[in-house]
Amino acid sequence: MMINIEFLEEIKRLNAIADVGLLYSHNDYDKERYSAIQNISFKLLNMVNDHSIESLKTSFPLVKDYPTPKVDIRGVLLSDDKKILLIKEVPMANGLYPVDGLI
């Protein structure tokens, strides 16, 4: 089955609108409406793939803040042979990340 990429992008957009609406809505009426929109997006996505609606819901975690790319670059180190040094941060025991210079 050939899936239309533009259609998939519209389903993702519909889901993102529902996510942000659920995140910022303050009354039950709005929450009910955004939840309905989210369910429609899952039904549409279910129609174009073999995954169940329940598995799709677990694949899309609830958003906790506005869904934007979270990228952080603090500096770049290049070696003489043009290699880039990458550092992977790991959380401390309390689950927080260290502040620069305190490690």
SEFIZA-3560 file (N, C-alpha, C; in Angstrom, 3 decimals):
REM SEFIZA-3560
<numar><xx>0.848</xx><yy>-1.183</yy><zz>0.000</zz><atom>N</atom></numar>
<numar><xx>0.000</xx><yy>0.000</yy><zz>0.000</zz><atom>CA</atom></numar>
<numar><xx>0.892</xx><yy>1.244</yy><zz>0.000</zz><atom>C</atom></numar>
<numar><xx>0.662</xx><yy>2.111</yy><zz>-0.960</zz><atom>N</atom></numar>
<numar><xx>1.424</xx><yy>3.355</yy><zz>-1.059</zz><atom>CA</atom></numar>
<numar><xx>0.788</xx><yy>4.402</yy><zz>-0.162</zz><atom>C</atom></numar>
<numar><xx>1.585</xx><yy>4.965</yy><zz>0.755</zz><atom>N</atom></numar>
<numar><xx>1.066</xx><yy>5.949</yy><zz>1.701</zz><atom>CA</atom></numar>
<numar><xx>1.446</xx><yy>7.336</yy><zz>1.217</zz><atom>C</atom></numar>
<numar><xx>0.481</xx><yy>8.206</yy><zz>1.160</zz><atom>N</atom></numar>
<numar><xx>0.699</xx><yy>9.584</yy><zz>0.754</zz><atom>CA</atom></numar>
<numar><xx>1.383</xx><yy>10.329</yy><zz>1.900</zz><atom>C</atom></numar>
<numar><xx>2.608</xx><yy>10.801</yy><zz>1.663</zz><atom>N</atom></numar>
<numar><xx>3.386</xx><yy>11.496</yy><zz>2.694</zz><atom>CA</atom></numar>
<numar><xx>2.674</xx><yy>12.756</yy><zz>3.158</zz><atom>C</atom></numar>
<numar><xx>2.065</xx><yy>13.466</yy><zz>2.241</zz><atom>N</atom></numar>
<numar><xx>1.341</xx><yy>14.694</yy><zz>2.600</zz><atom>CA</atom></numar>
<numar><xx>0.182</xx><yy>14.379</yy><zz>3.549</zz><atom>C</atom></numar>
<numar><xx>-0.500</xx><yy>13.265</yy><zz>3.310</zz><atom>N</atom></numar>
<numar><xx>-1.594</xx><yy>12.848</yy><zz>4.194</zz><atom>CA</atom></numar>
<numar><xx>-1.069</xx><yy>12.512</yy><zz>5.585</zz><atom>C</atom></numar>
<numar><xx>0.074</xx><yy>11.812</yy><zz>5.650</zz><atom>N</atom></numar>
<numar><xx>0.683</xx><yy>11.491</yy><zz>6.945</zz><atom>CA</atom></numar>
<numar><xx>1.088</xx><yy>12.758</yy><zz>7.695</zz><atom>C</atom></numar>
<numar><xx>1.617</xx><yy>13.740</yy><zz>6.978</zz><atom>N</atom></numar>
<numar><xx>2.001</xx><yy>15.008</yy><zz>7.613</zz><atom>CA</atom></numar>
<numar><xx>0.777</xx><yy>15.721</yy><zz>8.190</zz><atom>C</atom></numar>
<numar><xx>-0.345</xx><yy>15.643</yy><zz>7.507</zz><atom>N</atom></numar>
<numar><xx>-1.577</xx><yy>16.257</yy><zz>8.015</zz><atom>CA</atom></numar>
<numar><xx>-2.089</xx><yy>15.528</yy><zz>9.258</zz><atom>C</atom></numar>
<numar><xx>-1.934</xx><yy>14.210</yy><zz>9.287</zz><atom>N</atom></numar>
<numar><xx>-2.322</xx><yy>13.447</yy><zz>10.484</zz><atom>CA</atom></numar>
<numar><xx>-1.430</xx><yy>13.851</yy><zz>11.655</zz><atom>C</atom></numar>
<numar><xx>-0.123</xx><yy>13.961</yy><zz>11.415</zz><atom>N</atom></numar>
<numar><xx>0.798</xx><yy>14.388</yy><zz>12.472</zz><atom>CA</atom></numar>
<numar><xx>0.456</xx><yy>15.792</yy><zz>12.954</zz><atom>C</atom></numar>
<numar><xx>0.093</xx><yy>16.664</yy><zz>12.028</zz><atom>N</atom></numar>
<numar><xx>-0.277</xx><yy>18.035</yy><zz>12.397</zz><atom>CA</atom></numar>
<numar><xx>-1.535</xx><yy>18.040</yy><zz>13.257</zz><atom>C</atom></numar>
<numar><xx>-2.512</xx><yy>17.229</yy><zz>12.873</zz><atom>N</atom></numar>
<numar><xx>-3.749</xx><yy>17.114</yy><zz>13.649</zz><atom>CA</atom></numar>
<numar><xx>-3.456</xx><yy>16.615</yy><zz>15.060</zz><atom>C</atom></numar>
<numar><xx>-2.569</xx><yy>15.633</yy><zz>15.161</zz><atom>N</atom></numar>
<numar><xx>-2.189</xx><yy>15.105</yy><zz>16.470</zz><atom>CA</atom></numar>
<numar><xx>-1.457</xx><yy>16.159</yy><zz>17.298</zz><atom>C</atom></numar>
<numar><xx>-0.588</xx><yy>16.937</yy><zz>16.666</zz><atom>N</atom></numar>
<numar><xx>0.147</xx><yy>17.985</yy><zz>17.379</zz><atom>CA</atom></numar>
<numar><xx>-0.797</xx><yy>19.073</yy><zz>17.887</zz><atom>C</atom></numar>
<numar><xx>-1.793</xx><yy>19.437</yy><zz>17.096</zz><atom>N</atom></numar>
<numar><xx>-2.791</xx><yy>20.424</yy><zz>17.534</zz><atom>CA</atom></numar>
<numar><xx>-3.532</xx><yy>19.905</yy><zz>18.756</zz><atom>C</atom></numar>
<numar><xx>-3.896</xx><yy>18.624</yy><zz>18.728</zz><atom>N</atom></numar>
<numar><xx>-4.594</xx><yy>18.025</yy><zz>19.868</zz><atom>CA</atom></numar>
<numar><xx>-3.694</xx><yy>17.989</yy><zz>21.097</zz><atom>C</atom></numar>
<numar><xx>-2.422</xx><yy>17.622</yy><zz>20.909</zz><atom>N</atom></numar>
<numar><xx>-1.483</xx><yy>17.565</yy><zz>22.038</zz><atom>CA</atom></numar>
<numar><xx>-1.345</xx><yy>18.921</yy><zz>22.721</zz><atom>C</atom></numar>
<numar><xx>-1.130</xx><yy>19.965</yy><zz>21.928</zz><atom>N</atom></numar>
<numar><xx>-0.964</xx><yy>21.312</yy><zz>22.498</zz><atom>CA</atom></numar>
<numar><xx>-2.261</xx><yy>21.777</yy><zz>23.145</zz><atom>C</atom></numar>
<numar><xx>-3.385</xx><yy>21.472</yy><zz>22.516</zz><atom>N</atom></numar>
<numar><xx>-4.676</xx><yy>21.831</yy><zz>23.097</zz><atom>CA</atom></numar>
<numar><xx>-4.909</xx><yy>21.151</yy><zz>24.435</zz><atom>C</atom></numar>
<numar><xx>-4.573</xx><yy>19.872</yy><zz>24.523</zz><atom>N</atom></numar>
<numar><xx>-4.723</xx><yy>19.152</yy><zz>25.790</zz><atom>CA</atom></numar>
<numar><xx>-3.757</xx><yy>19.678</yy><zz>26.848</zz><atom>C</atom></numar>
<numar><xx>-2.585</xx><yy>20.093</yy><zz>26.414</zz><atom>N</atom></numar>
<numar><xx>-1.593</xx><yy>20.606</yy><zz>27.341</zz><atom>CA</atom></numar>
<numar><xx>-2.025</xx><yy>21.932</yy><zz>27.966</zz><atom>C</atom></numar>
<numar><xx>-2.616</xx><yy>22.812</yy><zz>27.157</zz><atom>N</atom></numar>
<numar><xx>-2.916</xx><yy>24.157</yy><zz>27.627</zz><atom>CA</atom></numar>
<numar><xx>-4.391</xx><yy>24.425</yy><zz>27.929</zz><atom>C</atom></numar>
<numar><xx>-5.272</xx><yy>23.470</yy><zz>27.682</zz><atom>N</atom></numar>
<numar><xx>-6.692</xx><yy>23.715</yy><zz>27.966</zz><atom>CA</atom></numar>
<numar><xx>-6.951</xx><yy>23.656</yy><zz>29.472</zz><atom>C</atom></numar>
<numar><xx>-7.878</xx><yy>24.499</yy><zz>29.908</zz><atom>N</atom></numar>
<numar><xx>-8.148</xx><yy>24.608</yy><zz>31.345</zz><atom>CA</atom></numar>
<numar><xx>-9.551</xx><yy>24.147</yy><zz>31.745</zz><atom>C</atom></numar>
<numar><xx>-10.396</xx><yy>23.878</yy><zz>30.765</zz><atom>N</atom></numar>
<numar><xx>-11.737</xx><yy>23.443</yy><zz>31.145</zz><atom>CA</atom></numar>
<numar><xx>-12.071</xx><yy>22.109</yy><zz>30.479</zz><atom>C</atom></numar>
<numar><xx>-13.037</xx><yy>21.440</yy><zz>31.055</zz><atom>N</atom></numar>
<numar><xx>-13.397</xx><yy>20.097</yy><zz>30.592</zz><atom>CA</atom></numar>
<numar><xx>-13.916</xx><yy>20.089</yy><zz>29.152</zz><atom>C</atom></numar>
<numar><xx>-14.618</xx><yy>21.158</yy><zz>28.752</zz><atom>N</atom></numar>
<numar><xx>-15.145</xx><yy>21.230</yy><zz>27.385</zz><atom>CA</atom></numar>
<numar><xx>-13.993</xx><yy>21.185</yy><zz>26.377</zz><atom>C</atom></numar>
<numar><xx>-12.978</xx><yy>22.029</yy><zz>26.577</zz><atom>N</atom></numar>
<numar><xx>-11.837</xx><yy>22.048</yy><zz>25.665</zz><atom>CA</atom></numar>
<numar><xx>-11.078</xx><yy>20.726</yy><zz>25.684</zz><atom>C</atom></numar>
<numar><xx>-10.886</xx><yy>20.169</yy><zz>26.866</zz><atom>N</atom></numar>
<numar><xx>-10.178</xx><yy>18.887</yy><zz>26.966</zz><atom>CA</atom></numar>
<numar><xx>-10.916</xx><yy>17.788</yy><zz>26.206</zz><atom>C</atom></numar>
<numar><xx>-12.243</xx><yy>17.794</yy><zz>26.298</zz><atom>N</atom></numar>
<numar><xx>-13.040</xx><yy>16.798</yy><zz>25.585</zz><atom>CA</atom></numar>
<numar><xx>-12.888</xx><yy>16.958</yy><zz>24.073</zz><atom>C</atom></numar>
<numar><xx>-12.909</xx><yy>18.190</yy><zz>23.597</zz><atom>N</atom></numar>
<numar><xx>-12.780</xx><yy>18.451</yy><zz>22.160</zz><atom>CA</atom></numar>
<numar><xx>-11.395</xx><yy>18.063</yy><zz>21.641</zz><atom>C</atom></numar>
<numar><xx>-10.342</xx><yy>18.455</yy><zz>22.359</zz><atom>N</atom></numar>
<numar><xx>-8.990</xx><yy>18.114</yy><zz>21.913</zz><atom>CA</atom></numar>
<numar><xx>-8.741</xx><yy>16.607</yy><zz>22.007</zz><atom>C</atom></numar>
<numar><xx>-9.337</xx><yy>15.961</yy><zz>22.973</zz><atom>N</atom></numar>
<numar><xx>-9.229</xx><yy>14.510</yy><zz>23.079</zz><atom>CA</atom></numar>
<numar><xx>-9.908</xx><yy>13.842</yy><zz>21.879</zz><atom>C</atom></numar>
<numar><xx>-11.035</xx><yy>14.384</yy><zz>21.451</zz><atom>N</atom></numar>
<numar><xx>-11.732</xx><yy>13.855</yy><zz>20.270</zz><atom>CA</atom></numar>
<numar><xx>-10.873</xx><yy>14.038</yy><zz>19.020</zz><atom>C</atom></numar>
<numar><xx>-10.234</xx><yy>15.182</yy><zz>18.885</zz><atom>N</atom></numar>
<numar><xx>-9.348</xx><yy>15.428</yy><zz>17.746</zz><atom>CA</atom></numar>
<numar><xx>-8.181</xx><yy>14.445</yy><zz>17.769</zz><atom>C</atom></numar>
<numar><xx>-7.631</xx><yy>14.211</yy><zz>18.947</zz><atom>N</atom></numar>
<numar><xx>-6.524</xx><yy>13.260</yy><zz>19.079</zz><atom>CA</atom></numar>
<numar><xx>-6.971</xx><yy>11.860</yy><zz>18.666</zz><atom>C</atom></numar>
<numar><xx>-8.167</xx><yy>11.448</yy><zz>19.101</zz><atom>N</atom></numar>
<numar><xx>-8.681</xx><yy>10.130</yy><zz>18.724</zz><atom>CA</atom></numar>
<numar><xx>-8.906</xx><yy>10.019</yy><zz>17.226</zz><atom>C</atom></numar>
<numar><xx>-9.358</xx><yy>11.084</yy><zz>16.595</zz><atom>N</atom></numar>
<numar><xx>-9.525</xx><yy>11.084</yy><zz>15.135</zz><atom>CA</atom></numar>
<numar><xx>-8.175</xx><yy>10.885</yy><zz>14.460</zz><atom>C</atom></numar>
<numar><xx>-7.146</xx><yy>11.562</yy><zz>14.964</zz><atom>N</atom></numar>
<numar><xx>-5.820</xx><yy>11.414</yy><zz>14.353</zz><atom>CA</atom></numar>
<numar><xx>-5.319</xx><yy>9.972</yy><zz>14.484</zz><atom>C</atom></numar>
<numar><xx>-5.573</xx><yy>9.338</yy><zz>15.627</zz><atom>N</atom></numar>
<numar><xx>-5.162</xx><yy>7.946</yy><zz>15.792</zz><atom>CA</atom></numar>
<numar><xx>-5.956</xx><yy>7.008</yy><zz>14.875</zz><atom>C</atom></numar>
<numar><xx>-7.240</xx><yy>7.267</yy><zz>14.698</zz><atom>N</atom></numar>
<numar><xx>-8.049</xx><yy>6.441</yy><zz>13.784</zz><atom>CA</atom></numar>
<numar><xx>-7.560</xx><yy>6.580</yy><zz>12.350</zz><atom>C</atom></numar>
<numar><xx>-7.226</xx><yy>7.807</yy><zz>11.943</zz><atom>N</atom></numar>
<numar><xx>-6.715</xx><yy>8.019</yy><zz>10.586</zz><atom>CA</atom></numar>
<numar><xx>-5.373</xx><yy>7.320</yy><zz>10.402</zz><atom>C</atom></numar>
<numar><xx>-4.508</xx><yy>7.413</yy><zz>11.391</zz><atom>N</atom></numar>
<numar><xx>-3.214</xx><yy>6.759</yy><zz>11.305</zz><atom>CA</atom></numar>
<numar><xx>-3.369</xx><yy>5.246</yy><zz>11.274</zz><atom>C</atom></numar>
<numar><xx>-4.335</xx><yy>4.740</yy><zz>12.016</zz><atom>N</atom></numar>
<numar><xx>-4.628</xx><yy>3.307</yy><zz>12.019</zz><atom>CA</atom></numar>
<numar><xx>-5.085</xx><yy>2.831</yy><zz>10.642</zz><atom>C</atom></numar>
<numar><xx>-5.767</xx><yy>3.686</yy><zz>9.908</zz><atom>N</atom></numar>
<numar><xx>-6.260</xx><yy>3.317</yy><zz>8.576</zz><atom>CA</atom></numar>
<numar><xx>-5.136</xx><yy>3.154</yy><zz>7.551</zz><atom>C</atom></numar>
<numar><xx>-3.986</xx><yy>3.784</yy><zz>7.800</zz><atom>N</atom></numar>
<numar><xx>-2.902</xx><yy>3.722</yy><zz>6.818</zz><atom>CA</atom></numar>
<numar><xx>-1.750</xx><yy>2.814</yy><zz>7.238</zz><atom>C</atom></numar>
<numar><xx>-1.873</xx><yy>2.130</yy><zz>8.372</zz><atom>N</atom></numar>
<numar><xx>-0.836</xx><yy>1.177</yy><zz>8.776</zz><atom>CA</atom></numar>
<numar><xx>-1.464</xx><yy>0.005</yy><zz>9.508</zz><atom>C</atom></numar>
<numar><xx>-0.634</xx><yy>-0.932</yy><zz>9.913</zz><atom>N</atom></numar>
<numar><xx>-1.130</xx><yy>-2.160</yy><zz>10.537</zz><atom>CA</atom></numar>
<numar><xx>-1.141</xx><yy>-2.114</yy><zz>12.060</zz><atom>C</atom></numar>
<numar><xx>-0.858</xx><yy>-0.975</yy><zz>12.666</zz><atom>N</atom></numar>
<numar><xx>-0.787</xx><yy>-0.881</yy><zz>14.123</zz><atom>CA</atom></numar>
<numar><xx>-2.165</xx><yy>-0.591</yy><zz>14.719</zz><atom>C</atom></numar>
<numar><xx>-2.416</xx><yy>-1.183</yy><zz>15.869</zz><atom>N</atom></numar>
<numar><xx>-3.682</xx><yy>-0.926</yy><zz>16.550</zz><atom>CA</atom></numar>
<numar><xx>-3.701</xx><yy>0.491</yy><zz>17.114</zz><atom>C</atom></numar>
<numar><xx>-4.870</xx><yy>0.997</yy><zz>17.391</zz><atom>N</atom></numar>
<numar><xx>-5.007</xx><yy>2.335</yy><zz>17.958</zz><atom>CA</atom></numar>
<numar><xx>-4.323</xx><yy>2.398</yy><zz>19.315</zz><atom>C</atom></numar>
<numar><xx>-4.449</xx><yy>1.349</yy><zz>20.112</zz><atom>N</atom></numar>
<numar><xx>-3.811</xx><yy>1.331</yy><zz>21.431</zz><atom>CA</atom></numar>
<numar><xx>-2.286</xx><yy>1.381</yy><zz>21.322</zz><atom>C</atom></numar>
<numar><xx>-1.713</xx><yy>0.642</yy><zz>20.375</zz><atom>N</atom></numar>
<numar><xx>-0.257</xx><yy>0.687</yy><zz>20.213</zz><atom>CA</atom></numar>
<numar><xx>0.183</xx><yy>2.049</yy><zz>19.688</zz><atom>C</atom></numar>
<numar><xx>-0.630</xx><yy>2.686</yy><zz>18.865</zz><atom>N</atom></numar>
<numar><xx>-0.308</xx><yy>4.033</yy><zz>18.394</zz><atom>CA</atom></numar>
<numar><xx>-0.319</xx><yy>5.028</yy><zz>19.548</zz><atom>C</atom></numar>
<numar><xx>-1.290</xx><yy>4.884</yy><zz>20.439</zz><atom>N</atom></numar>
<numar><xx>-1.371</xx><yy>5.799</yy><zz>21.589</zz><atom>CA</atom></numar>
<numar><xx>-0.152</xx><yy>5.673</yy><zz>22.483</zz><atom>C</atom></numar>
<numar><xx>0.383</xx><yy>4.466</yy><zz>22.639</zz><atom>N</atom></numar>
<numar><xx>1.578</xx><yy>4.306</yy><zz>23.471</zz><atom>CA</atom></numar>
<numar><xx>2.826</xx><yy>4.779</yy><zz>22.735</zz><atom>C</atom></numar>
<numar><xx>2.777</xx><yy>4.806</yy><zz>21.402</zz><atom>N</atom></numar>
<numar><xx>3.921</xx><yy>5.280</yy><zz>20.620</zz><atom>CA</atom></numar>
<numar><xx>4.051</xx><yy>6.793</yy><zz>20.642</zz><atom>C</atom></numar>
<numar><xx>2.961</xx><yy>7.482</yy><zz>20.929</zz><atom>N</atom></numar>
<numar><xx>2.965</xx><yy>8.938</yy><zz>20.998</zz><atom>CA</atom></numar>
<numar><xx>2.778</xx><yy>9.347</yy><zz>22.456</zz><atom>C</atom></numar>
<numar><xx>3.856</xx><yy>9.579</yy><zz>23.177</zz><atom>N</atom></numar>
<numar><xx>3.722</xx><yy>9.929</yy><zz>24.602</zz><atom>CA</atom></numar>
<numar><xx>3.057</xx><yy>11.289</yy><zz>24.784</zz><atom>C</atom></numar>
<numar><xx>2.458</xx><yy>11.486</yy><zz>25.945</zz><atom>N</atom></numar>
<numar><xx>1.845</xx><yy>12.771</yy><zz>26.260</zz><atom>CA</atom></numar>
<numar><xx>2.913</xx><yy>13.850</yy><zz>26.315</zz><atom>C</atom></numar>
<numar><xx>2.605</xx><yy>14.997</yy><zz>25.737</zz><atom>N</atom></numar>
<numar><xx>3.578</xx><yy>16.095</yy><zz>25.762</zz><atom>CA</atom></numar>
<numar><xx>3.534</xx><yy>16.786</yy><zz>27.114</zz><atom>C</atom></numar>
<numar><xx>4.706</xx><yy>17.231</yy><zz>27.579</zz><atom>N</atom></numar>
<numar><xx>4.793</xx><yy>17.905</yy><zz>28.869</zz><atom>CA</atom></numar>
<numar><xx>5.128</xx><yy>19.375</yy><zz>28.711</zz><atom>C</atom></numar>
<numar><xx>5.555</xx><yy>19.768</yy><zz>27.506</zz><atom>N</atom></numar>
<numar><xx>5.775</xx><yy>21.171</yy><zz>27.193</zz><atom>CA</atom></numar>
<numar><xx>5.558</xx><yy>21.354</yy><zz>25.697</zz><atom>C</atom></numar>
<numar><xx>5.619</xx><yy>22.587</yy><zz>25.224</zz><atom>N</atom></numar>
<numar><xx>5.334</xx><yy>22.856</yy><zz>23.821</zz><atom>CA</atom></numar>
<numar><xx>6.289</xx><yy>22.058</yy><zz>22.939</zz><atom>C</atom></numar>
<numar><xx>5.755</xx><yy>21.312</yy><zz>21.966</zz><atom>N</atom></numar>
<numar><xx>6.595</xx><yy>20.413</yy><zz>21.171</zz><atom>CA</atom></numar>
<numar><xx>7.451</xx><yy>21.148</yy><zz>20.146</zz><atom>C</atom></numar>
<numar><xx>8.642</xx><yy>21.530</yy><zz>20.536</zz><atom>N</atom></numar>
<numar><xx>9.609</xx><yy>22.138</yy><zz>19.635</zz><atom>CA</atom></numar>
<numar><xx>10.907</xx><yy>21.348</yy><zz>19.732</zz><atom>C</atom></numar>
<numar><xx>11.743</xx><yy>21.427</yy><zz>18.716</zz><atom>N</atom></numar>
<numar><xx>13.027</xx><yy>20.728</yy><zz>18.815</zz><atom>CA</atom></numar>
<numar><xx>13.848</xx><yy>21.255</yy><zz>19.982</zz><atom>C</atom></numar>
<numar><xx>14.426</xx><yy>20.362</yy><zz>20.737</zz><atom>N</atom></numar>
<numar><xx>15.256</xx><yy>20.731</yy><zz>21.883</zz><atom>CA</atom></numar>
<numar><xx>16.712</xx><yy>20.391</yy><zz>21.533</zz><atom>C</atom></numar>
<numar><xx>17.452</xx><yy>21.382</yy><zz>21.077</zz><atom>N</atom></numar>
<numar><xx>18.829</xx><yy>21.184</yy><zz>20.672</zz><atom>CA</atom></numar>
<numar><xx>19.701</xx><yy>22.138</yy><zz>21.478</zz><atom>C</atom></numar>
<numar><xx>20.837</xx><yy>21.648</yy><zz>21.913</zz><atom>N</atom></numar>
<numar><xx>21.742</xx><yy>22.465</yy><zz>22.703</zz><atom>CA</atom></numar>
<numar><xx>23.166</xx><yy>22.229</yy><zz>22.218</zz><atom>C</atom></numar>
<numar><xx>23.799</xx><yy>23.271</yy><zz>21.749</zz><atom>N</atom></numar>
<numar><xx>25.195</xx><yy>23.190</yy><zz>21.359</zz><atom>CA</atom></numar>
<numar><xx>25.950</xx><yy>24.212</yy><zz>22.197</zz><atom>C</atom></numar>
<numar><xx>26.910</xx><yy>23.741</yy><zz>22.959</zz><atom>N</atom></numar>
<numar><xx>27.670</xx><yy>24.630</yy><zz>23.841</zz><atom>CA</atom></numar>
<numar><xx>29.018</xx><yy>24.987</yy><zz>23.256</zz><atom>C</atom></numar>
<numar><xx>29.517</xx><yy>24.180</yy><zz>22.358</zz><atom>N</atom></numar>
<numar><xx>30.800</xx><yy>24.435</yy><zz>21.734</zz><atom>CA</atom></numar>
<numar><xx>31.143</xx><yy>23.303</yy><zz>20.795</zz><atom>C</atom></numar>
<numar><xx>32.089</xx><yy>23.539</yy><zz>19.921</zz><atom>N</atom></numar>
<numar><xx>32.513</xx><yy>22.523</yy><zz>18.965</zz><atom>CA</atom></numar>
<numar><xx>34.027</xx><yy>22.409</yy><zz>19.039</zz><atom>C</atom></numar>
<numar><xx>34.518</xx><yy>21.181</yy><zz>19.126</zz><atom>N</atom></numar>
<numar><xx>35.951</xx><yy>20.917</yy><zz>19.097</zz><atom>CA</atom></numar>
<numar><xx>36.264</xx><yy>20.091</yy><zz>17.857</zz><atom>C</atom></numar>
<numar><xx>37.181</xx><yy>20.587</yy><zz>17.033</zz><atom>N</atom></numar>
<numar><xx>37.611</xx><yy>19.874</yy><zz>15.839</zz><atom>CA</atom></numar>
<numar><xx>39.078</xx><yy>19.477</yy><zz>16.002</zz><atom>C</atom></numar>
<numar><xx>39.378</xx><yy>18.249</yy><zz>15.651</zz><atom>N</atom></numar>
<numar><xx>40.777</xx><yy>17.812</yy><zz>15.671</zz><atom>CA</atom></numar>
<numar><xx>41.425</xx><yy>18.209</yy><zz>14.339</zz><atom>C</atom></numar>
<numar><xx>42.739</xx><yy>18.036</yy><zz>14.264</zz><atom>N</atom></numar>
<numar><xx>43.456</xx><yy>18.388</yy><zz>13.038</zz><atom>CA</atom></numar>
<numar><xx>42.967</xx><yy>17.593</yy><zz>11.835</zz><atom>C</atom></numar>
<numar><xx>42.472</xx><yy>16.362</yy><zz>12.091</zz><atom>N</atom></numar>
<numar><xx>41.979</xx><yy>15.547</yy><zz>10.978</zz><atom>CA</atom></numar>
<numar><xx>40.472</xx><yy>15.692</yy><zz>10.780</zz><atom>C</atom></numar>
<numar><xx>39.926</xx><yy>16.839</yy><zz>11.222</zz><atom>N</atom></numar>
<numar><xx>38.531</xx><yy>17.235</yy><zz>10.978</zz><atom>CA</atom></numar>
<numar><xx>37.502</xx><yy>16.330</yy><zz>11.647</zz><atom>C</atom></numar>
<numar><xx>37.830</xx><yy>15.756</yy><zz>12.790</zz><atom>N</atom></numar>
<numar><xx>36.870</xx><yy>14.965</yy><zz>13.557</zz><atom>CA</atom></numar>
<numar><xx>36.228</xx><yy>15.862</yy><zz>14.610</zz><atom>C</atom></numar>
<numar><xx>34.966</xx><yy>15.598</yy><zz>14.909</zz><atom>N</atom></numar>
<numar><xx>34.217</xx><yy>16.380</yy><zz>15.894</zz><atom>CA</atom></numar>
<numar><xx>34.113</xx><yy>15.592</yy><zz>17.190</zz><atom>C</atom></numar>
<numar><xx>34.383</xx><yy>16.251</yy><zz>18.313</zz><atom>N</atom></numar>
<numar><xx>34.241</xx><yy>15.628</yy><zz>19.622</zz><atom>CA</atom></numar>
<numar><xx>32.788</xx><yy>15.758</yy><zz>20.066</zz><atom>C</atom></numar>
<numar><xx>32.134</xx><yy>14.637</yy><zz>20.349</zz><atom>N</atom></numar>
<numar><xx>30.762</xx><yy>14.628</yy><zz>20.852</zz><atom>CA</atom></numar>
<numar><xx>30.769</xx><yy>14.162</yy><zz>22.293</zz><atom>C</atom></numar>
<numar><xx>29.963</xx><yy>14.803</yy><zz>23.121</zz><atom>N</atom></numar>
<numar><xx>29.865</xx><yy>14.429</yy><zz>24.530</zz><atom>CA</atom></numar>
<numar><xx>28.407</xx><yy>14.110</yy><zz>24.837</zz><atom>C</atom></numar>
<numar><xx>28.185</xx><yy>12.965</yy><zz>25.456</zz><atom>N</atom></numar>
<numar><xx>26.836</xx><yy>12.586</yy><zz>25.864</zz><atom>CA</atom></numar>
<numar><xx>26.678</xx><yy>12.863</yy><zz>27.351</zz><atom>C</atom></numar>
<numar><xx>25.679</xx><yy>13.680</yy><zz>27.674</zz><atom>N</atom></numar>
<numar><xx>25.434</xx><yy>13.974</yy><zz>29.088</zz><atom>CA</atom></numar>
<numar><xx>24.542</xx><yy>12.903</yy><zz>29.695</zz><atom>C</atom></numar>
<numar><xx>24.791</xx><yy>12.595</yy><zz>30.923</zz><atom>N</atom></numar>
<numar><xx>23.946</xx><yy>11.663</yy><zz>31.657</zz><atom>CA</atom></numar>
<numar><xx>23.438</xx><yy>12.367</yy><zz>32.906</zz><atom>C</atom></numar>
<numar><xx>22.208</xx><yy>12.090</yy><zz>33.314</zz><atom>N</atom></numar>
<numar><xx>21.688</xx><yy>12.747</yy><zz>34.514</zz><atom>CA</atom></numar>
<numar><xx>22.411</xx><yy>12.297</yy><zz>35.769</zz><atom>C</atom></numar>
<numar><xx>22.434</xx><yy>13.190</yy><zz>36.747</zz><atom>N</atom></numar>
<numar><xx>23.035</xx><yy>12.862</yy><zz>38.038</zz><atom>CA</atom></numar>
<numar><xx>22.075</xx><yy>11.953</yy><zz>38.809</zz><atom>C</atom></numar>
<numar><xx>22.449</xx><yy>11.528</yy><zz>40.000</zz><atom>N</atom></numar>
<numar><xx>21.643</xx><yy>10.601</yy><zz>40.798</zz><atom>CA</atom></numar>
<numar><xx>20.247</xx><yy>11.154</yy><zz>41.084</zz><atom>C</atom></numar>
<numar><xx>20.116</xx><yy>12.481</yy><zz>41.175</zz><atom>N</atom></numar>
<numar><xx>18.801</xx><yy>13.066</yy><zz>41.474</zz><atom>CA</atom></numar>
<numar><xx>17.947</xx><yy>13.239</yy><zz>40.224</zz><atom>C</atom></numar>
<numar><xx>18.437</xx><yy>12.786</yy><zz>39.061</zz><atom>N</atom></numar>
<numar><xx>17.671</xx><yy>12.854</yy><zz>37.829</zz><atom>CA</atom></numar>
<numar><xx>17.841</xx><yy>14.150</yy><zz>37.059</zz><atom>C</atom></numar>
<numar><xx>18.586</xx><yy>15.097</yy><zz>37.626</zz><atom>N</atom></numar>
<numar><xx>18.817</xx><yy>16.373</yy><zz>36.961</zz><atom>CA</atom></numar>
<numar><xx>20.145</xx><yy>16.333</yy><zz>36.214</zz><atom>C</atom></numar>
<numar><xx>20.304</xx><yy>17.239</yy><zz>35.259</zz><atom>N</atom></numar>
<numar><xx>21.551</xx><yy>17.333</yy><zz>34.529</zz><atom>CA</atom></numar>
<numar><xx>22.453</xx><yy>18.364</yy><zz>35.202</zz><atom>C</atom></numar>
<numar><xx>23.759</xx><yy>18.157</yy><zz>35.163</zz><atom>N</atom></numar>
<numar><xx>24.673</xx><yy>19.096</yy><zz>35.823</zz><atom>CA</atom></numar>
<numar><xx>24.727</xx><yy>20.436</yy><zz>35.087</zz><atom>C</atom></numar>
<numar><xx>25.004</xx><yy>21.486</yy><zz>35.828</zz><atom>N</atom></numar>
<numar><xx>25.207</xx><yy>22.807</yy><zz>35.252</zz><atom>CA</atom></numar>
<numar><xx>26.659</xx><yy>22.882</yy><zz>34.800</zz><atom>C</atom></numar>
<numar><xx>26.899</xx><yy>23.521</yy><zz>33.658</zz><atom>N</atom></numar>
<numar><xx>28.277</xx><yy>23.618</yy><zz>33.149</zz><atom>CA</atom></numar>
<numar><xx>29.213</xx><yy>24.176</yy><zz>34.210</zz><atom>C</atom></numar>
<numar><xx>30.394</xx><yy>23.610</yy><zz>34.300</zz><atom>N</atom></numar>
<numar><xx>31.420</xx><yy>24.085</yy><zz>35.210</zz><atom>CA</atom></numar>
<numar><xx>31.321</xx><yy>23.500</yy><zz>36.609</zz><atom>C</atom></numar>
<numar><xx>30.267</xx><yy>22.749</yy><zz>36.893</zz><atom>N</atom></numar>
<numar><xx>30.108</xx><yy>22.188</yy><zz>38.229</zz><atom>CA</atom></numar>
<numar><xx>30.466</xx><yy>20.714</yy><zz>38.305</zz><atom>C</atom></numar>
<numar><xx>30.923</xx><yy>20.162</yy><zz>37.221</zz><atom>N</atom></numar>
<numar><xx>31.251</xx><yy>18.731</yy><zz>37.190</zz><atom>CA</atom></numar>
<numar><xx>32.651</xx><yy>18.531</yy><zz>37.712</zz><atom>C</atom></numar>
//
